[in-house]
Amino acid sequence: MKKSNKLFEMEKKYGANNYHPLDVCLAKGKGIWVWDTEGKKYLDFLSSYSAVNQGHCNPKIAQAAIKQMKKLTLTSRAFHNDQLPLFYEKLCKLAKMDKMLPMNSGAEAVETALKAIRKWGYTVKGVEKDKAEIIVSKNNFHGRTITIISFSSEFQYKDGFGPLTQGFVEIPFGDTDALEKAITPNTVAFLTEPIQGEGGIIIPPDGFLKRAQEICRKNNILFVLDEIQTGLCRTGKLFAHLWEEGVKPDGLILGKALSGGYYPVSAFLAKKEVMDVFKPGDHGSTFGGNPLASAIAVASLDVLIKEKLDKNSLKMGNYFMKLLKSIKSDYIKEVRGRGLLIGVELNENAGGARRFCEALMKEGLLCKETHENIIRFAPPLVITKKDIDWAFKRIEKVFKTI
């Protein structure tokens, strides 16, 4: 029996059945490449959902992690540590935000944002107690906690997990007229992704963010962006909202590539009047902002900036999309994306995206379907033109032969 098959059996026996992975068992990674337990090499075109923008096992981040591991890993927030202030300053200056609150997973950062938004609504805006409303976009994905799934459009995320959290109003993604109509005296914020990643690489109309920001300012509600997947150079800019000039959110949620895949690190950043609603005891995390996480995050940000991965993402993304659009196939409905966040939407006659992902896996390329009929391509941002050419030959072959 192959080692991977034995591991698959163990996972099936002892693990919860909450994922549907491709039948590949990975054991090693370096840069854009990963190897399975049998030693077969694959090009990773998912990047752990954009968590390894800097490439697998980036040596500069590894060096920072090992150095910090030998000194101090965890203090809890009962005490100060010498790494967290450096993380605070680095990220706040890069994002041009006043303050930040570090957490671990992306979902935790979203929950942090929701708490800050609501408390701001009550203590600063003066909304009646327990009446605050947050406007969200249809087809969103912000995580899978009870509160977050409560404002998801996906039936499966909610099914069997009620009672759900109240206080959310849903509007179509990219529709600023609907945003304006949805606002009431109890509205405290508009929370949205600048590009919907899990939703299928959905790009809103030009000017959507700028107009949404103007509406929020006019009505004294917070404009909050979830850039957990789109941020940190993925779309060809440091943050996806920078594609629109003059956009500066009141709150910004980050995660994934904030650690380069080494450790769960996330953060909620906000202007001072929003973050200052928190008082000691209001919110926290034993591991959030620990010295190991902080040192890793600083190194991860340094790699993104010093290696200009935003520029490589834009250049390689434009090149790759041009190649994908050249494929002549009745299966392809649309190719869309920004930077190296790219979706290939398939027609109904394609029989679903998963079988294409499985075929690509056999060709040595790993990607994942989203919403059944969309293939998502999001390789590490260190990818080169030569690597893309290698991948494209296999993608084109699959579309011609499947």
MARBABA-325089 format. One record per residue (C-alpha): x, y, z; chain; residue in one letter. Coordinates in Angstrom, 3 decimals. Layout:
BEGIN
nuke u=X; v=Y; w=Z; mol=A; type=A
...
# end
This chain:
BEGIN
nuke u=0.000; v=0.000; w=0.000; mol=A; type=M
nuke u=1.259; v=3.461; w=-0.889; mol=A; type=K
nuke u=2.060; v=5.685; w=2.088; mol=A; type=K
nuke u=-0.495; v=8.264; w=0.921; mol=A; type=S
nuke u=-3.298; v=5.669; w=0.830; mol=A; type=N
nuke u=-2.511; v=4.613; w=4.376; mol=A; type=K
nuke u=-2.604; v=8.254; w=5.488; mol=A; type=L
nuke u=-5.916; v=8.786; w=3.648; mol=A; type=F
nuke u=-7.395; v=5.848; w=5.591; mol=A; type=E
nuke u=-6.160; v=7.218; w=8.920; mol=A; type=M
nuke u=-7.623; v=10.622; w=8.119; mol=A; type=E
nuke u=-10.964; v=9.112; w=7.167; mol=A; type=K
nuke u=-11.055; v=7.039; w=10.358; mol=A; type=K
nuke u=-10.052; v=9.710; w=12.862; mol=A; type=Y
nuke u=-10.754; v=13.063; w=11.190; mol=A; type=G
nuke u=-13.938; v=15.087; w=10.827; mol=A; type=A
nuke u=-15.411; v=14.951; w=7.327; mol=A; type=N
nuke u=-15.525; v=18.729; w=6.822; mol=A; type=N
nuke u=-13.297; v=19.020; w=3.740; mol=A; type=Y
nuke u=-13.218; v=17.423; w=0.280; mol=A; type=H
nuke u=-9.536; v=17.591; w=-0.714; mol=A; type=P
nuke u=-8.018; v=16.294; w=-3.911; mol=A; type=L
nuke u=-6.381; v=12.871; w=-3.550; mol=A; type=D
nuke u=-2.854; v=14.126; w=-3.065; mol=A; type=V
nuke u=-0.911; v=13.947; w=0.208; mol=A; type=C
nuke u=1.741; v=16.653; w=0.380; mol=A; type=L
nuke u=4.928; v=16.225; w=2.371; mol=A; type=A
nuke u=7.319; v=18.981; w=1.253; mol=A; type=K
nuke u=7.221; v=22.456; w=-0.274; mol=A; type=G
nuke u=9.691; v=24.981; w=-1.657; mol=A; type=K
nuke u=8.793; v=28.167; w=-3.491; mol=A; type=G
nuke u=6.013; v=27.425; w=-5.969; mol=A; type=I
nuke u=6.566; v=23.642; w=-5.801; mol=A; type=W
nuke u=5.243; v=20.913; w=-3.515; mol=A; type=V
nuke u=5.972; v=17.167; w=-3.365; mol=A; type=W
nuke u=3.684; v=14.334; w=-2.265; mol=A; type=D
nuke u=4.560; v=11.380; w=-0.035; mol=A; type=T
nuke u=5.610; v=9.364; w=-3.088; mol=A; type=E
nuke u=7.958; v=12.107; w=-4.249; mol=A; type=G
nuke u=5.880; v=13.406; w=-7.177; mol=A; type=K
nuke u=6.363; v=17.124; w=-7.828; mol=A; type=K
nuke u=3.502; v=19.577; w=-8.375; mol=A; type=Y
nuke u=3.202; v=23.277; w=-9.118; mol=A; type=L
nuke u=0.961; v=24.782; w=-6.422; mol=A; type=D
nuke u=-1.633; v=27.013; w=-8.066; mol=A; type=F
nuke u=-3.645; v=27.617; w=-4.891; mol=A; type=L
nuke u=-1.036; v=28.955; w=-2.433; mol=A; type=S
nuke u=-3.058; v=27.661; w=0.517; mol=A; type=S
nuke u=-5.828; v=30.097; w=-0.460; mol=A; type=Y
nuke u=-3.234; v=32.905; w=-0.754; mol=A; type=S
nuke u=-1.549; v=32.245; w=2.591; mol=A; type=A
nuke u=1.818; v=31.476; w=0.976; mol=A; type=V
nuke u=2.138; v=34.472; w=-1.336; mol=A; type=N
nuke u=5.867; v=34.517; w=-0.499; mol=A; type=Q
nuke u=6.285; v=30.878; w=-1.586; mol=A; type=G
nuke u=6.400; v=27.694; w=0.458; mol=A; type=H
nuke u=8.971; v=27.642; w=3.271; mol=A; type=C
nuke u=10.383; v=31.037; w=2.360; mol=A; type=N
nuke u=13.934; v=30.967; w=3.827; mol=A; type=P
nuke u=13.920; v=34.566; w=5.048; mol=A; type=K
nuke u=10.733; v=34.025; w=7.038; mol=A; type=I
nuke u=12.065; v=30.675; w=8.278; mol=A; type=A
nuke u=15.216; v=32.371; w=9.541; mol=A; type=Q
nuke u=13.198; v=34.940; w=11.491; mol=A; type=A
nuke u=10.938; v=32.215; w=12.916; mol=A; type=A
nuke u=13.831; v=29.997; w=14.051; mol=A; type=I
nuke u=15.664; v=32.938; w=15.589; mol=A; type=K
nuke u=12.581; v=33.928; w=17.585; mol=A; type=Q
nuke u=11.743; v=30.321; w=18.557; mol=A; type=M
nuke u=15.096; v=30.098; w=20.316; mol=A; type=K
nuke u=14.388; v=33.267; w=22.312; mol=A; type=K
nuke u=10.712; v=33.472; w=23.282; mol=A; type=L
nuke u=7.499; v=32.201; w=21.696; mol=A; type=T
nuke u=4.576; v=33.071; w=23.977; mol=A; type=L
nuke u=3.946; v=35.456; w=26.837; mol=A; type=T
nuke u=0.169; v=35.933; w=26.539; mol=A; type=S
nuke u=-1.009; v=39.526; w=26.601; mol=A; type=R
nuke u=-0.675; v=39.592; w=30.389; mol=A; type=A
nuke u=2.787; v=41.012; w=29.720; mol=A; type=F
nuke u=4.431; v=43.140; w=27.041; mol=A; type=H
nuke u=6.864; v=41.544; w=24.607; mol=A; type=N
nuke u=9.644; v=43.071; w=22.538; mol=A; type=D
nuke u=8.335; v=41.964; w=19.113; mol=A; type=Q
nuke u=4.706; v=43.093; w=19.093; mol=A; type=L
nuke u=5.445; v=46.858; w=18.965; mol=A; type=P
nuke u=7.594; v=46.273; w=15.873; mol=A; type=L
nuke u=4.709; v=44.409; w=14.226; mol=A; type=F
nuke u=2.279; v=47.194; w=15.182; mol=A; type=Y
nuke u=4.446; v=49.909; w=13.651; mol=A; type=E
nuke u=5.334; v=47.960; w=10.503; mol=A; type=K
nuke u=1.781; v=47.012; w=9.543; mol=A; type=L
nuke u=0.098; v=50.277; w=10.554; mol=A; type=C
nuke u=2.561; v=52.304; w=8.491; mol=A; type=K
nuke u=2.225; v=50.019; w=5.461; mol=A; type=L
nuke u=-1.581; v=50.086; w=5.626; mol=A; type=A
nuke u=-1.695; v=53.775; w=6.587; mol=A; type=K
nuke u=-4.017; v=52.978; w=9.480; mol=A; type=M
nuke u=-3.897; v=54.379; w=13.019; mol=A; type=D
nuke u=-4.043; v=51.227; w=15.124; mol=A; type=K
nuke u=-4.340; v=47.443; w=14.923; mol=A; type=M
nuke u=-5.413; v=44.484; w=17.020; mol=A; type=L
nuke u=-3.584; v=41.202; w=16.264; mol=A; type=P
nuke u=-5.352; v=37.846; w=16.242; mol=A; type=M
nuke u=-4.657; v=34.376; w=14.834; mol=A; type=N
nuke u=-7.065; v=33.137; w=12.147; mol=A; type=S
nuke u=-8.827; v=35.286; w=9.581; mol=A; type=G
nuke u=-12.211; v=34.462; w=11.089; mol=A; type=A
nuke u=-11.002; v=35.768; w=14.459; mol=A; type=E
nuke u=-9.984; v=39.038; w=12.828; mol=A; type=A
nuke u=-13.441; v=39.327; w=11.244; mol=A; type=V
nuke u=-15.075; v=38.696; w=14.638; mol=A; type=E
nuke u=-12.819; v=41.388; w=16.100; mol=A; type=T
nuke u=-13.962; v=43.807; w=13.413; mol=A; type=A
nuke u=-17.634; v=43.010; w=14.074; mol=A; type=L
nuke u=-17.228; v=43.674; w=17.792; mol=A; type=K
nuke u=-15.411; v=46.956; w=17.167; mol=A; type=A
nuke u=-18.018; v=48.048; w=14.614; mol=A; type=I
nuke u=-20.932; v=47.355; w=16.953; mol=A; type=R
nuke u=-19.360; v=49.006; w=19.969; mol=A; type=K
nuke u=-18.464; v=52.049; w=17.869; mol=A; type=W
nuke u=-22.098; v=52.196; w=16.779; mol=A; type=G
nuke u=-23.325; v=52.280; w=20.367; mol=A; type=Y
nuke u=-20.646; v=54.393; w=22.055; mol=A; type=T
nuke u=-19.748; v=56.851; w=19.286; mol=A; type=V
nuke u=-22.647; v=57.005; w=16.828; mol=A; type=K
nuke u=-25.285; v=56.553; w=19.539; mol=A; type=G
nuke u=-27.372; v=53.711; w=18.078; mol=A; type=V
nuke u=-29.913; v=52.248; w=20.492; mol=A; type=E
nuke u=-28.612; v=49.262; w=22.485; mol=A; type=K
nuke u=-28.708; v=45.931; w=20.605; mol=A; type=D
nuke u=-30.187; v=47.535; w=17.463; mol=A; type=K
nuke u=-26.997; v=47.905; w=15.385; mol=A; type=A
nuke u=-27.132; v=46.739; w=11.770; mol=A; type=E
nuke u=-24.200; v=45.883; w=9.512; mol=A; type=I
nuke u=-24.663; v=45.814; w=5.733; mol=A; type=I
nuke u=-22.840; v=42.996; w=3.910; mol=A; type=V
nuke u=-22.521; v=41.821; w=0.305; mol=A; type=S
nuke u=-24.362; v=38.851; w=-1.136; mol=A; type=K
nuke u=-22.127; v=35.916; w=-2.059; mol=A; type=N
nuke u=-19.606; v=36.968; w=0.599; mol=A; type=N
nuke u=-17.120; v=34.772; w=2.401; mol=A; type=F
nuke u=-15.654; v=35.988; w=5.697; mol=A; type=H
nuke u=-15.181; v=32.721; w=7.610; mol=A; type=G
nuke u=-17.235; v=30.034; w=9.323; mol=A; type=R
nuke u=-17.956; v=31.057; w=12.922; mol=A; type=T
nuke u=-21.618; v=31.102; w=14.014; mol=A; type=I
nuke u=-21.862; v=34.869; w=13.669; mol=A; type=T
nuke u=-20.069; v=34.999; w=10.327; mol=A; type=I
nuke u=-22.167; v=32.253; w=8.714; mol=A; type=I
nuke u=-25.230; v=34.146; w=9.899; mol=A; type=S
nuke u=-24.669; v=36.689; w=7.135; mol=A; type=F
nuke u=-23.508; v=34.231; w=4.478; mol=A; type=S
nuke u=-25.547; v=33.658; w=1.310; mol=A; type=S
nuke u=-24.476; v=30.005; w=1.187; mol=A; type=E
nuke u=-27.208; v=27.687; w=2.484; mol=A; type=F
nuke u=-24.789; v=24.906; w=3.447; mol=A; type=Q
nuke u=-22.799; v=27.181; w=5.758; mol=A; type=Y
nuke u=-25.958; v=27.834; w=7.803; mol=A; type=K
nuke u=-27.715; v=24.470; w=7.576; mol=A; type=D
nuke u=-27.940; v=22.832; w=10.997; mol=A; type=G
nuke u=-26.146; v=25.580; w=12.916; mol=A; type=F
nuke u=-29.008; v=27.838; w=14.093; mol=A; type=G
nuke u=-30.119; v=29.887; w=15.896; mol=A; type=P
nuke u=-28.105; v=32.419; w=13.942; mol=A; type=L
nuke u=-26.909; v=35.888; w=14.888; mol=A; type=T
nuke u=-29.152; v=38.812; w=13.951; mol=A; type=Q
nuke u=-28.215; v=42.319; w=12.851; mol=A; type=G
nuke u=-27.058; v=41.897; w=9.245; mol=A; type=F
nuke u=-28.548; v=43.226; w=5.998; mol=A; type=V
nuke u=-27.523; v=41.757; w=2.639; mol=A; type=E
nuke u=-27.221; v=43.663; w=-0.641; mol=A; type=I
nuke u=-25.944; v=42.605; w=-4.099; mol=A; type=P
nuke u=-22.157; v=42.826; w=-4.404; mol=A; type=F
nuke u=-21.038; v=45.945; w=-6.243; mol=A; type=G
nuke u=-24.427; v=47.685; w=-6.071; mol=A; type=D
nuke u=-24.013; v=51.118; w=-4.503; mol=A; type=T
nuke u=-27.650; v=52.077; w=-5.155; mol=A; type=D
nuke u=-28.712; v=49.099; w=-3.042; mol=A; type=A
nuke u=-26.227; v=50.158; w=-0.362; mol=A; type=L
nuke u=-27.736; v=53.631; w=-0.164; mol=A; type=E
nuke u=-31.284; v=52.251; w=0.064; mol=A; type=K
nuke u=-30.361; v=49.740; w=2.782; mol=A; type=A
nuke u=-29.055; v=52.338; w=5.230; mol=A; type=I
nuke u=-31.237; v=53.088; w=8.276; mol=A; type=T
nuke u=-30.623; v=55.064; w=11.485; mol=A; type=P
nuke u=-29.399; v=51.774; w=13.007; mol=A; type=N
nuke u=-26.784; v=51.081; w=10.317; mol=A; type=T
nuke u=-23.266; v=51.170; w=11.741; mol=A; type=V
nuke u=-21.110; v=49.792; w=8.899; mol=A; type=A
nuke u=-20.756; v=48.357; w=5.440; mol=A; type=F
nuke u=-18.470; v=45.295; w=5.395; mol=A; type=L
nuke u=-17.333; v=43.899; w=2.050; mol=A; type=T
nuke u=-14.502; v=42.253; w=0.147; mol=A; type=E
nuke u=-13.007; v=44.422; w=-2.628; mol=A; type=P
nuke u=-12.957; v=41.307; w=-4.837; mol=A; type=I
nuke u=-14.876; v=38.183; w=-3.878; mol=A; type=Q
nuke u=-12.384; v=35.332; w=-3.798; mol=A; type=G
nuke u=-14.244; v=32.317; w=-2.463; mol=A; type=E
nuke u=-17.331; v=33.669; w=-4.191; mol=A; type=G
nuke u=-15.727; v=32.994; w=-7.577; mol=A; type=G
nuke u=-13.209; v=35.795; w=-8.261; mol=A; type=I
nuke u=-15.986; v=38.347; w=-8.710; mol=A; type=I
nuke u=-14.736; v=41.838; w=-9.553; mol=A; type=I
nuke u=-17.168; v=44.716; w=-8.871; mol=A; type=P
nuke u=-17.840; v=47.600; w=-11.282; mol=A; type=P
nuke u=-15.153; v=50.276; w=-11.554; mol=A; type=D
nuke u=-15.583; v=52.930; w=-8.894; mol=A; type=G
nuke u=-17.594; v=50.699; w=-6.563; mol=A; type=F
nuke u=-15.308; v=51.123; w=-3.557; mol=A; type=L
nuke u=-14.945; v=54.893; w=-3.983; mol=A; type=K
nuke u=-18.696; v=55.374; w=-4.292; mol=A; type=R
nuke u=-19.394; v=53.027; w=-1.353; mol=A; type=A
nuke u=-16.927; v=54.991; w=0.763; mol=A; type=Q
nuke u=-18.639; v=58.265; w=-0.124; mol=A; type=E
nuke u=-22.043; v=56.850; w=0.850; mol=A; type=I
nuke u=-20.658; v=55.597; w=4.154; mol=A; type=C
nuke u=-19.051; v=58.955; w=4.986; mol=A; type=R
nuke u=-22.236; v=60.806; w=4.083; mol=A; type=K
nuke u=-24.328; v=58.619; w=6.392; mol=A; type=N
nuke u=-21.828; v=58.362; w=9.282; mol=A; type=N
nuke u=-21.299; v=54.616; w=8.973; mol=A; type=I
nuke u=-18.019; v=52.719; w=8.888; mol=A; type=L
nuke u=-16.524; v=51.480; w=5.634; mol=A; type=F
nuke u=-14.744; v=48.183; w=6.400; mol=A; type=V
nuke u=-12.876; v=45.944; w=3.954; mol=A; type=L
nuke u=-11.994; v=42.284; w=4.335; mol=A; type=D
nuke u=-8.688; v=41.820; w=2.499; mol=A; type=E
nuke u=-7.719; v=38.504; w=4.075; mol=A; type=I
nuke u=-7.421; v=36.890; w=0.638; mol=A; type=Q
nuke u=-7.053; v=39.905; w=-1.670; mol=A; type=T
nuke u=-4.514; v=41.828; w=0.411; mol=A; type=G
nuke u=-0.734; v=41.641; w=0.636; mol=A; type=L
nuke u=0.128; v=41.848; w=-3.078; mol=A; type=C
nuke u=-2.205; v=39.121; w=-4.375; mol=A; type=R
nuke u=-4.003; v=41.382; w=-6.884; mol=A; type=T
nuke u=-0.954; v=43.330; w=-8.070; mol=A; type=G
nuke u=-1.205; v=46.034; w=-5.400; mol=A; type=K
nuke u=-0.285; v=45.852; w=-1.719; mol=A; type=L
nuke u=-4.043; v=45.934; w=-1.042; mol=A; type=F
nuke u=-6.820; v=45.428; w=-3.592; mol=A; type=A
nuke u=-8.584; v=48.652; w=-2.561; mol=A; type=H
nuke u=-5.578; v=50.614; w=-3.843; mol=A; type=L
nuke u=-6.790; v=49.922; w=-7.377; mol=A; type=W
nuke u=-9.201; v=52.821; w=-6.770; mol=A; type=E
nuke u=-7.583; v=56.156; w=-6.032; mol=A; type=E
nuke u=-8.684; v=57.876; w=-2.842; mol=A; type=G
nuke u=-10.097; v=54.807; w=-1.091; mol=A; type=V
nuke u=-9.142; v=54.562; w=2.577; mol=A; type=K
nuke u=-11.297; v=52.259; w=4.697; mol=A; type=P
nuke u=-12.179; v=52.943; w=8.317; mol=A; type=D
nuke u=-11.337; v=49.317; w=9.079; mol=A; type=G
nuke u=-9.172; v=46.728; w=7.305; mol=A; type=L
nuke u=-9.052; v=42.982; w=7.973; mol=A; type=I
nuke u=-5.918; v=40.999; w=7.095; mol=A; type=L
nuke u=-4.651; v=37.450; w=7.536; mol=A; type=G
nuke u=-3.323; v=34.541; w=5.428; mol=A; type=K
nuke u=-0.114; v=35.882; w=3.807; mol=A; type=A
nuke u=0.543; v=37.995; w=6.898; mol=A; type=L
nuke u=2.571; v=35.015; w=8.101; mol=A; type=S
nuke u=3.738; v=33.572; w=4.778; mol=A; type=G
nuke u=2.124; v=30.295; w=5.794; mol=A; type=G
nuke u=4.328; v=29.704; w=8.833; mol=A; type=Y
nuke u=1.875; v=30.433; w=11.606; mol=A; type=Y
nuke u=-1.697; v=31.733; w=12.020; mol=A; type=P
nuke u=-1.461; v=35.544; w=12.092; mol=A; type=V
nuke u=-4.286; v=37.998; w=11.413; mol=A; type=S
nuke u=-5.154; v=41.550; w=12.307; mol=A; type=A
nuke u=-7.911; v=44.117; w=12.371; mol=A; type=F
nuke u=-6.694; v=47.631; w=11.591; mol=A; type=L
nuke u=-8.779; v=50.759; w=12.056; mol=A; type=A
nuke u=-8.777; v=54.469; w=12.562; mol=A; type=K
nuke u=-8.216; v=55.613; w=16.138; mol=A; type=K
nuke u=-11.826; v=56.396; w=17.053; mol=A; type=E
nuke u=-12.879; v=52.864; w=16.086; mol=A; type=V
nuke u=-10.073; v=50.973; w=17.823; mol=A; type=M
nuke u=-10.318; v=53.084; w=20.958; mol=A; type=D
nuke u=-13.759; v=51.639; w=21.776; mol=A; type=V
nuke u=-11.924; v=48.623; w=23.216; mol=A; type=F
nuke u=-11.078; v=48.694; w=26.908; mol=A; type=K
nuke u=-9.044; v=46.115; w=28.872; mol=A; type=P
nuke u=-11.105; v=42.930; w=29.093; mol=A; type=G
nuke u=-13.361; v=43.696; w=26.098; mol=A; type=D
nuke u=-11.551; v=41.387; w=23.709; mol=A; type=H
nuke u=-8.408; v=39.299; w=23.474; mol=A; type=G
nuke u=-6.562; v=36.119; w=22.584; mol=A; type=S
nuke u=-3.904; v=34.123; w=24.429; mol=A; type=T
nuke u=-1.873; v=33.667; w=21.254; mol=A; type=F
nuke u=-2.781; v=36.885; w=19.419; mol=A; type=G
nuke u=0.240; v=39.173; w=19.101; mol=A; type=G
nuke u=2.686; v=36.709; w=20.638; mol=A; type=N
nuke u=6.406; v=37.339; w=19.978; mol=A; type=P
nuke u=6.782; v=34.427; w=17.547; mol=A; type=L
nuke u=3.774; v=35.523; w=15.484; mol=A; type=A
nuke u=4.991; v=39.124; w=15.502; mol=A; type=S
nuke u=8.513; v=38.271; w=14.343; mol=A; type=A
nuke u=7.146; v=36.049; w=11.569; mol=A; type=I
nuke u=4.703; v=38.729; w=10.424; mol=A; type=A
nuke u=7.392; v=41.413; w=10.229; mol=A; type=V
nuke u=9.606; v=39.100; w=8.154; mol=A; type=A
nuke u=6.664; v=38.160; w=5.922; mol=A; type=S
nuke u=5.872; v=41.806; w=5.235; mol=A; type=L
nuke u=9.541; v=42.547; w=4.535; mol=A; type=D
nuke u=9.643; v=39.807; w=1.881; mol=A; type=V
nuke u=6.526; v=41.156; w=0.163; mol=A; type=L
nuke u=7.867; v=44.717; w=0.080; mol=A; type=I
nuke u=11.582; v=44.180; w=-0.580; mol=A; type=K
nuke u=11.012; v=41.589; w=-3.300; mol=A; type=E
nuke u=8.312; v=43.774; w=-4.899; mol=A; type=K
nuke u=5.875; v=40.891; w=-5.122; mol=A; type=L
nuke u=3.031; v=43.271; w=-5.960; mol=A; type=D
nuke u=4.760; v=44.155; w=-9.233; mol=A; type=K
nuke u=5.527; v=40.522; w=-10.056; mol=A; type=N
nuke u=1.924; v=39.583; w=-9.284; mol=A; type=S
nuke u=0.656; v=42.223; w=-11.716; mol=A; type=L
nuke u=3.113; v=41.367; w=-14.488; mol=A; type=K
nuke u=2.717; v=37.589; w=-14.229; mol=A; type=M
nuke u=-1.040; v=37.858; w=-13.711; mol=A; type=G
nuke u=-1.531; v=39.888; w=-16.895; mol=A; type=N
nuke u=0.646; v=37.453; w=-18.828; mol=A; type=Y
nuke u=-1.135; v=34.385; w=-17.473; mol=A; type=F
nuke u=-4.627; v=35.787; w=-18.110; mol=A; type=M
nuke u=-3.682; v=36.581; w=-21.701; mol=A; type=K
nuke u=-2.633; v=32.961; w=-22.177; mol=A; type=L
nuke u=-5.788; v=31.602; w=-20.546; mol=A; type=L
nuke u=-7.995; v=33.766; w=-22.749; mol=A; type=K
nuke u=-6.281; v=32.314; w=-25.810; mol=A; type=S
nuke u=-7.605; v=28.808; w=-25.073; mol=A; type=I
nuke u=-10.281; v=27.800; w=-27.572; mol=A; type=K
nuke u=-12.771; v=25.692; w=-25.637; mol=A; type=S
nuke u=-16.563; v=25.395; w=-25.532; mol=A; type=D
nuke u=-16.190; v=24.694; w=-21.806; mol=A; type=Y
nuke u=-14.879; v=28.159; w=-20.909; mol=A; type=I
nuke u=-17.419; v=30.895; w=-20.230; mol=A; type=K
nuke u=-15.105; v=33.619; w=-18.894; mol=A; type=E
nuke u=-11.586; v=34.264; w=-17.633; mol=A; type=V
nuke u=-11.373; v=37.052; w=-15.072; mol=A; type=R
nuke u=-9.070; v=38.255; w=-12.362; mol=A; type=G
nuke u=-6.641; v=40.826; w=-11.091; mol=A; type=R
nuke u=-2.983; v=40.171; w=-10.524; mol=A; type=G
nuke u=-2.536; v=36.513; w=-9.639; mol=A; type=L
nuke u=-6.067; v=36.020; w=-8.355; mol=A; type=L
nuke u=-7.690; v=34.466; w=-11.415; mol=A; type=I
nuke u=-10.891; v=32.547; w=-12.015; mol=A; type=G
nuke u=-11.906; v=30.486; w=-15.035; mol=A; type=V
nuke u=-15.692; v=30.134; w=-15.074; mol=A; type=E
nuke u=-16.973; v=27.110; w=-16.979; mol=A; type=L
nuke u=-20.171; v=26.636; w=-18.937; mol=A; type=N
nuke u=-22.824; v=24.189; w=-17.767; mol=A; type=E
nuke u=-21.742; v=21.650; w=-20.398; mol=A; type=N
nuke u=-18.333; v=21.331; w=-18.705; mol=A; type=A
nuke u=-19.621; v=18.954; w=-16.032; mol=A; type=G
nuke u=-18.261; v=20.922; w=-13.097; mol=A; type=G
nuke u=-14.823; v=22.313; w=-12.270; mol=A; type=A
nuke u=-13.636; v=19.529; w=-9.991; mol=A; type=R
nuke u=-12.965; v=17.047; w=-12.794; mol=A; type=R
nuke u=-10.694; v=19.642; w=-14.432; mol=A; type=F
nuke u=-8.832; v=20.119; w=-11.131; mol=A; type=C
nuke u=-8.419; v=16.347; w=-10.849; mol=A; type=E
nuke u=-7.106; v=16.149; w=-14.423; mol=A; type=A
nuke u=-4.689; v=19.008; w=-13.791; mol=A; type=L
nuke u=-3.444; v=17.233; w=-10.653; mol=A; type=M
nuke u=-2.467; v=14.246; w=-12.797; mol=A; type=K
nuke u=-0.523; v=16.680; w=-15.002; mol=A; type=E
nuke u=1.388; v=17.998; w=-11.970; mol=A; type=G
nuke u=-0.584; v=21.176; w=-11.297; mol=A; type=L
nuke u=-2.645; v=21.736; w=-8.148; mol=A; type=L
nuke u=-5.653; v=24.059; w=-8.072; mol=A; type=C
nuke u=-9.130; v=23.957; w=-6.558; mol=A; type=K
nuke u=-12.686; v=24.529; w=-7.686; mol=A; type=E
nuke u=-14.980; v=27.078; w=-6.092; mol=A; type=T
nuke u=-18.765; v=27.261; w=-6.508; mol=A; type=H
nuke u=-18.730; v=24.046; w=-8.569; mol=A; type=E
nuke u=-18.095; v=25.662; w=-11.956; mol=A; type=N
nuke u=-15.114; v=27.966; w=-11.326; mol=A; type=I
nuke u=-11.431; v=26.988; w=-11.331; mol=A; type=I
nuke u=-9.324; v=29.282; w=-9.181; mol=A; type=R
nuke u=-5.696; v=29.923; w=-10.140; mol=A; type=F
nuke u=-3.636; v=31.687; w=-7.459; mol=A; type=A
nuke u=0.025; v=30.591; w=-7.429; mol=A; type=P
nuke u=2.668; v=31.963; w=-5.050; mol=A; type=P
nuke u=3.686; v=35.447; w=-6.135; mol=A; type=L
nuke u=7.304; v=34.409; w=-6.703; mol=A; type=V
nuke u=6.276; v=32.560; w=-9.882; mol=A; type=I
nuke u=8.192; v=33.286; w=-13.107; mol=A; type=T
nuke u=7.234; v=33.477; w=-16.791; mol=A; type=K
nuke u=8.960; v=30.138; w=-17.393; mol=A; type=K
nuke u=6.849; v=28.517; w=-14.657; mol=A; type=D
nuke u=3.634; v=29.954; w=-16.104; mol=A; type=I
nuke u=4.532; v=28.655; w=-19.552; mol=A; type=D
nuke u=5.088; v=25.200; w=-18.041; mol=A; type=W
nuke u=1.701; v=25.341; w=-16.305; mol=A; type=A
nuke u=-0.151; v=26.725; w=-19.312; mol=A; type=F
nuke u=0.901; v=23.824; w=-21.550; mol=A; type=K
nuke u=-0.755; v=21.455; w=-19.100; mol=A; type=R
nuke u=-3.865; v=23.593; w=-18.658; mol=A; type=I
nuke u=-4.316; v=23.874; w=-22.418; mol=A; type=E
nuke u=-3.804; v=20.117; w=-22.791; mol=A; type=K
nuke u=-6.501; v=19.344; w=-20.209; mol=A; type=V
nuke u=-9.040; v=21.650; w=-21.878; mol=A; type=F
nuke u=-8.345; v=20.039; w=-25.250; mol=A; type=K
nuke u=-8.442; v=16.421; w=-24.104; mol=A; type=T
nuke u=-10.826; v=16.105; w=-21.139; mol=A; type=I
# end
